Amino acid sequence: MKISDKPLLRGTLIKRYKRFLTDVTLDTGEIVTASCPNTGSMMGLLDPGNPVWLSVSDSKTRKYKHTWEMVEAVNAGGETARVGLNTGLPNKLVEEAITAGRIPELTGYGTLKREQKYGKNSRIDLLLSDENKPSCYVEVKNVTLSRTAGMAEFPDAVTSRGAKHLDELADMVREGHRAIMVYLIQRSDAKSFSLARDIDPFYFETWAKATKSGVESIAMACTMGDDAISCDTAIEIESVS
């Protein structure tokens, strides 16, 4: 999937601040302030000097026309990895992969709908339905953390909202539906996936209970290009005890 209709601009990171803003020195030498579409901790990605890529908007109503899309960071193995930051992309990437048949577990449904109301005043990211089988509720989580070379982890900070989503997926299973958590890994170096139990023990406990209730989990890695990202590779979920 193309990130933008225009080529991305390359630069180097100065700093991220106020969660939503990022200062970048473009390769042209110009210093710009870009919006940061990821309000998480972004652990391991915020070293000044990291190469970054920005998209540019022509909208006259935007205060900041640049958006921080990708970063290149050094992983635990000393190698560089390109990482996608935009939390607005994972749902689109997973939808594209489902439509293209790249996630076998999610094929065979006649209808796909986005952002449907369910649970306790929530919206499911993707709802798959077919007259010949139970509906399938798909929740997508963006994954950028890696503290061990080759292994991606979620979450990178405590997420009570994420635990709530697991509880609601478990409720859907109890009602006779199918429910799947897709961990979408926007990293070029991901070979396996694990839950970061030490970062959020409660999320892990909730995930374990939801899994026992029948909630399924899938980890999908992405191919990271210069101006495009593709969700195309299923990777192993490491056991966590």
Secondary structure, 3 states (H helix, E strand, C coil): CECCCCCCEEEEEEEEECCCEEEEEECCCCEEEEECCCCCCCCCCCCCCCEEEEEECCCCCCCCCEEEEEEEEECCCCCEEEEECCCCCHHHHHHHHHHCCCCHHHCCCCEEEEEEEECCCEEEEEEEEECCEEEEEEEEEEECEEEECCEEEECCCCCHHHHHHHHHHHHHHHCCCEEEEEEEECECCCCEEEECCCCCHHHHHHHHHHHHCCCEEEEEEEEECCCEEEEEEEEEECCCC
